[in-house]
Amino acid sequence: MKNLNQLQIGDKVYWKNDKKSFTVKAKTNNYILCSRNIFGKCNYSVLDLNNQICGIAYTTLDTFNLLKEEDSQNFLDLIEKGINTFIKGKERKIKDVIDLEKTLNK
């Protein structure tokens, strides 16, 4: 079984009790950004691999289309630099919300 660090762009990430997967759009050594299109809206989550949490992040710019790989990487780079941060209170432990078995065995 692989671990989250080995996920590649295009891989699927499955949440517990959710039928529709997210797709990995960008990654760094510390973070993975995955997104999906639900009813014309972008849902996304950032996985913090060091702290084993996931959540959404603040952004001061509305110019990112997180369904696109290039925009996703630029957004993730801002998180890496500390410009964008997680919204406090919205983070969850990865093991509590992501179906690791399904995600890592695909």
Residue frames as a rotation matrix with the C-alpha (Angstrom) as fourth column:
MET 1
0.582 0.813 0.000 0.00
0.813 -0.582 0.000 0.00
0.000 0.000 -1.000 0.00
LYS 2
-0.315 -0.687 0.655 1.35
0.624 -0.669 -0.403 3.44
0.715 0.282 0.640 -0.89
ASN 3
-0.244 0.240 -0.940 1.15
0.836 -0.438 -0.329 6.49
-0.491 -0.866 -0.093 1.35
LEU 4
0.720 0.663 -0.205 -0.26
0.494 -0.697 -0.520 9.94
-0.487 0.273 -0.829 0.67
ASN 5
0.125 -0.767 -0.629 3.18
-0.335 -0.629 0.701 11.30
-0.934 0.123 -0.336 -0.27
GLN 6
-0.736 -0.469 0.488 3.13
0.199 0.540 0.818 8.97
-0.647 0.699 -0.304 -3.28
LEU 7
0.371 0.901 0.224 -0.10
0.607 -0.053 -0.793 10.33
-0.702 0.430 -0.567 -4.75
GLN 8
-0.759 -0.594 0.267 0.39
0.556 -0.380 0.739 11.91
-0.338 0.710 0.618 -8.16
ILE 9
-0.568 0.563 -0.600 -1.48
-0.594 -0.785 -0.174 14.60
-0.570 0.258 0.781 -10.05
GLY 10
-0.357 0.557 -0.750 -4.59
-0.761 0.292 0.580 13.00
0.542 0.777 0.319 -11.46
ASP 11
-0.835 0.050 -0.547 -4.95
0.289 0.887 -0.360 10.41
0.467 -0.459 -0.756 -8.67
LYS 12
0.131 0.966 0.222 -8.28
-0.065 -0.215 0.974 10.16
0.989 -0.142 0.034 -6.87
VAL 13
-0.957 -0.268 0.109 -8.80
-0.107 -0.022 -0.994 10.92
0.269 -0.963 -0.007 -3.19
TYR 14
-0.156 0.938 -0.308 -11.88
0.253 0.340 0.906 9.44
0.955 0.063 -0.290 -1.52
TRP 15
-0.610 0.090 0.787 -13.61
-0.715 -0.490 -0.499 10.88
0.341 -0.867 0.363 1.51
LYS 16
-0.936 0.348 -0.057 -15.44
0.328 0.800 -0.502 8.63
-0.129 -0.489 -0.863 3.94
ASN 17
-0.181 0.979 -0.090 -19.21
0.663 0.054 -0.747 8.53
-0.727 -0.195 -0.659 3.33
ASP 18
0.157 0.192 -0.969 -18.89
-0.530 -0.812 -0.246 10.43
-0.833 0.552 -0.026 0.04
LYS 19
0.589 0.178 0.788 -19.50
0.397 0.786 -0.475 8.81
-0.704 0.593 0.392 -3.34
LYS 20
0.914 -0.244 0.325 -17.73
0.213 -0.394 -0.894 11.38
0.346 0.886 -0.308 -5.52
SER 21
0.312 -0.896 -0.315 -13.95
0.923 0.206 0.325 11.53
-0.227 -0.392 0.891 -5.35
PHE 22
0.762 -0.311 -0.568 -11.62
-0.301 -0.947 0.115 14.50
-0.574 0.083 -0.815 -5.46
THR 23
0.775 -0.567 0.278 -8.74
0.558 0.408 -0.723 14.65
0.297 0.716 0.632 -7.96
VAL 24
0.226 -0.795 -0.563 -5.19
0.612 -0.334 0.717 15.61
-0.758 -0.506 0.411 -7.03
LYS 25
0.914 0.160 0.374 -4.46
0.393 -0.581 -0.713 18.85
0.103 0.798 -0.593 -8.91
ALA 26
0.382 -0.828 0.411 -1.18
-0.408 -0.550 -0.729 19.99
0.829 0.111 -0.548 -7.30
LYS 27
0.909 -0.124 -0.399 1.38
0.401 0.526 0.750 18.88
0.117 -0.842 0.527 -4.76
THR 28
0.308 -0.882 0.357 4.51
-0.726 -0.461 -0.511 19.90
0.615 -0.102 -0.782 -2.94
ASN 29
-0.578 -0.570 -0.584 6.60
-0.026 0.728 -0.685 17.96
0.816 -0.380 -0.436 -0.45
ASN 30
-0.993 0.118 0.001 4.30
-0.011 -0.086 -0.996 19.14
-0.118 -0.989 0.087 2.35
TYR 31
-0.311 0.934 -0.176 0.87
-0.433 -0.303 -0.849 19.64
-0.846 -0.188 0.498 0.77
ILE 32
-0.850 0.236 0.471 -1.57
0.522 0.492 0.696 18.15
-0.067 0.838 -0.542 -1.71
LEU 33
-0.536 0.751 -0.384 -4.45
-0.597 -0.660 -0.456 20.12
-0.596 -0.015 0.803 -3.23
CYS 34
-0.868 0.363 0.338 -7.38
0.491 0.732 0.473 18.12
-0.076 0.576 -0.814 -4.54
SER 35
-0.629 0.678 -0.379 -10.60
-0.568 -0.735 -0.371 19.41
-0.530 -0.018 0.848 -6.04
ARG 36
-0.691 0.513 0.509 -13.82
0.684 0.692 0.230 18.38
-0.234 0.507 -0.829 -7.73
ASN 37
-0.871 0.488 0.051 -16.67
-0.397 -0.762 0.511 20.01
0.288 0.425 0.858 -9.59
ILE 38
-0.662 0.735 -0.147 -20.05
0.704 0.541 -0.460 19.70
-0.259 -0.408 -0.876 -7.88
PHE 39
0.377 0.922 0.086 -23.01
0.879 -0.327 -0.348 21.36
-0.293 0.206 -0.934 -9.62
GLY 40
0.554 -0.201 0.808 -20.71
0.524 -0.669 -0.526 23.86
0.647 0.715 -0.265 -11.34
LYS 41
0.791 -0.319 0.522 -18.88
-0.569 -0.697 0.436 24.84
0.225 -0.642 -0.733 -8.15
CYS 42
0.017 -0.893 -0.450 -15.36
-0.185 0.440 -0.879 23.94
0.983 0.098 -0.158 -7.16
ASN 43
0.967 0.079 0.243 -14.95
-0.254 0.217 0.942 21.99
0.022 -0.973 0.230 -3.93
TYR 44
0.257 -0.933 -0.250 -11.38
-0.169 0.211 -0.963 21.65
0.951 0.290 -0.103 -2.77
SER 45
0.994 -0.102 0.037 -9.29
-0.023 0.140 0.990 20.52
-0.106 -0.985 0.136 0.13
VAL 46
0.252 -0.968 -0.003 -5.66
-0.656 -0.169 -0.735 20.94
0.711 0.187 -0.678 1.03
LEU 47
0.899 -0.064 -0.434 -3.91
0.303 0.806 0.508 18.02
0.318 -0.588 0.744 2.72
ASP 48
0.414 -0.788 0.456 -1.14
-0.861 -0.501 -0.084 18.99
0.294 -0.358 -0.886 5.12
LEU 49
0.548 -0.210 -0.810 1.07
-0.023 0.964 -0.266 15.92
0.836 0.164 0.523 5.08
ASN 50
-0.558 -0.825 0.088 3.32
-0.073 -0.057 -0.996 17.04
0.827 -0.562 -0.028 7.94
ASN 51
-0.763 0.312 0.566 0.50
-0.644 -0.295 -0.706 17.69
-0.054 -0.903 0.426 10.41
GLN 52
-0.915 0.401 -0.044 -1.83
0.378 0.891 0.253 15.03
0.141 0.215 -0.966 8.95
ILE 53
-0.252 0.867 -0.430 -4.75
0.262 -0.367 -0.893 17.46
-0.932 -0.338 -0.135 8.67
CYS 54
-0.689 0.113 0.716 -6.88
0.702 -0.143 0.698 18.63
0.181 0.983 0.019 5.78
GLY 55
0.041 0.728 -0.685 -9.09
0.615 -0.559 -0.557 21.63
-0.788 -0.398 -0.470 5.24
ILE 56
0.575 0.175 0.799 -9.69
0.755 -0.488 -0.437 24.70
0.314 0.855 -0.413 3.17
ALA 57
-0.368 -0.825 -0.428 -7.40
0.889 -0.447 0.096 27.71
-0.271 -0.345 0.898 3.06
TYR 58
0.496 0.409 -0.766 -7.89
0.241 -0.912 -0.331 31.44
-0.834 -0.020 -0.551 3.03
THR 59
-0.306 -0.615 0.727 -7.03
0.948 -0.130 0.289 33.24
-0.083 0.778 0.623 -0.14
THR 60
-0.210 0.187 -0.960 -6.95
0.187 -0.956 -0.227 36.95
-0.960 -0.227 0.166 -0.78
LEU 61
-0.713 -0.084 -0.696 -7.31
-0.629 -0.361 0.688 36.43
-0.309 0.929 0.205 -4.50
ASP 62
0.212 0.851 0.480 -10.37
-0.259 0.523 -0.812 35.13
-0.942 0.048 0.332 -6.32
THR 63
0.265 -0.185 -0.946 -8.38
-0.951 -0.215 -0.224 34.49
-0.162 0.959 -0.233 -9.47
PHE 64
-0.771 -0.599 0.218 -7.73
-0.574 0.801 0.171 30.80
-0.277 0.007 -0.961 -8.88
ASN 65
0.424 0.789 -0.444 -9.64
-0.855 0.510 0.090 28.08
0.297 0.342 0.891 -10.69
LEU 66
-0.245 -0.597 0.764 -8.73
-0.865 0.490 0.106 25.14
-0.438 -0.635 -0.636 -8.48
LEU 67
0.721 0.436 0.539 -10.07
-0.091 0.830 -0.550 22.71
-0.687 0.347 0.638 -11.06
LYS 68
0.860 -0.498 -0.110 -7.04
-0.157 -0.052 -0.986 23.61
0.486 0.865 -0.123 -13.21
GLU 69
0.597 -0.686 -0.416 -3.61
0.787 0.602 0.138 22.20
0.156 -0.410 0.899 -12.41
GLU 70
-0.296 -0.788 0.540 -1.65
0.612 -0.590 -0.526 25.42
0.733 0.175 0.657 -13.00
ASP 71
0.086 0.414 0.906 -3.91
-0.454 -0.794 0.405 27.56
0.887 -0.446 0.120 -10.78
SER 72
0.937 0.282 -0.207 -3.92
0.015 0.559 0.829 24.82
0.349 -0.780 0.519 -8.15
GLN 73
0.254 -0.926 -0.279 -0.12
0.906 0.329 -0.268 24.71
0.340 -0.184 0.922 -8.08
ASN 74
-0.401 -0.360 0.842 0.09
0.164 -0.933 -0.321 28.51
0.901 0.009 0.433 -7.77
PHE 75
0.501 0.681 0.535 -2.42
-0.498 -0.278 0.821 28.43
0.708 -0.678 0.200 -4.90
LEU 76
0.892 -0.194 -0.409 -0.51
0.401 0.759 0.513 25.63
0.211 -0.622 0.754 -3.17
ASP 77
-0.104 -0.975 0.199 2.76
0.742 -0.209 -0.637 27.52
0.662 0.082 0.745 -3.59
LEU 78
-0.120 0.143 0.982 1.21
-0.374 -0.923 0.088 30.42
0.919 -0.357 0.164 -1.64
ILE 79
0.907 0.411 0.087 0.30
-0.260 0.385 0.886 28.02
0.331 -0.826 0.456 1.17
GLU 80
0.531 -0.791 -0.303 3.83
0.773 0.599 -0.208 26.67
0.347 -0.124 0.930 1.14
LYS 81
-0.407 -0.707 0.578 5.15
0.438 -0.706 -0.556 30.24
0.801 0.027 0.598 1.51
GLY 82
-0.592 0.227 -0.773 2.71
0.779 -0.087 -0.622 30.97
-0.208 -0.970 -0.125 4.36
ILE 83
-0.961 0.275 0.018 0.74
-0.252 -0.906 0.341 33.56
0.110 0.323 0.940 2.36
ASN 84
0.072 0.978 -0.196 -2.43
-0.612 0.198 0.765 31.44
0.787 0.065 0.613 2.37
THR 85
-0.871 -0.334 0.360 -3.31
-0.483 0.447 -0.753 29.65
0.090 -0.830 -0.551 5.60
PHE 86
-0.647 0.655 -0.392 -5.83
0.557 0.756 0.344 27.09
0.521 0.004 -0.854 6.76
ILE 87
-0.064 0.721 0.690 -9.11
-0.489 -0.626 0.608 28.43
0.870 -0.298 0.392 8.07
LYS 88
-0.908 -0.356 0.221 -8.88
-0.342 0.324 -0.882 27.75
0.242 -0.877 -0.416 11.79
GLY 89
-0.419 0.754 0.507 -11.53
-0.559 0.226 -0.798 25.44
-0.716 -0.617 0.327 13.16
LYS 90
0.572 0.632 -0.522 -12.21
-0.789 0.250 -0.562 23.92
-0.225 0.733 0.642 9.75
GLU 91
-0.357 -0.777 -0.519 -9.28
-0.841 0.509 -0.183 21.50
0.406 0.371 -0.835 9.76
ARG 92
0.798 0.527 0.293 -9.88
-0.597 0.756 0.267 17.79
-0.081 -0.388 0.918 10.24
LYS 93
-0.157 -0.825 0.543 -7.54
-0.542 0.532 0.651 14.89
-0.826 -0.192 -0.530 10.84
ILE 94
-0.391 -0.067 -0.918 -6.84
-0.905 0.210 0.370 13.13
0.168 0.976 -0.142 7.56
LYS 95
-0.972 -0.061 -0.225 -7.45
-0.037 0.993 -0.109 9.71
0.231 -0.098 -0.968 9.11
ASP 96
-0.606 0.793 -0.062 -10.92
0.160 0.046 -0.986 10.81
-0.779 -0.608 -0.155 10.27
VAL 97
0.212 0.772 -0.600 -12.23
-0.420 -0.482 -0.769 12.05
-0.883 0.415 0.222 6.92
ILE 98
-0.002 -0.267 -0.964 -10.30
-0.997 0.072 -0.018 10.41
0.074 0.961 -0.266 4.09
ASP 99
0.901 0.265 0.344 -10.89
-0.266 0.963 -0.046 6.79
-0.344 -0.050 0.938 3.13
LEU 100
0.091 -0.986 -0.141 -7.20
-0.868 -0.148 0.474 5.93
-0.488 0.079 -0.869 3.15
GLU 101
-0.269 -0.187 0.945 -7.68
0.066 0.975 0.212 2.31
-0.961 0.119 -0.250 2.14
LYS 102
0.597 0.583 0.551 -9.69
0.600 0.131 -0.789 3.18
-0.532 0.802 -0.271 -0.95
THR 103
0.891 -0.277 -0.360 -7.47
-0.393 -0.867 -0.306 6.16
-0.228 0.414 -0.881 -1.85
LEU 104
0.068 -0.997 0.047 -4.16
-0.874 -0.036 0.485 4.37
-0.482 -0.074 -0.873 -1.45
ASN 105
-0.311 -0.158 0.937 -5.14
0.070 0.980 0.188 1.09
-0.948 0.124 -0.293 -3.07
LYS 106
0.779 0.627 -0.015 -6.31
0.064 -0.102 -0.993 2.54
-0.624 0.772 -0.120 -6.39
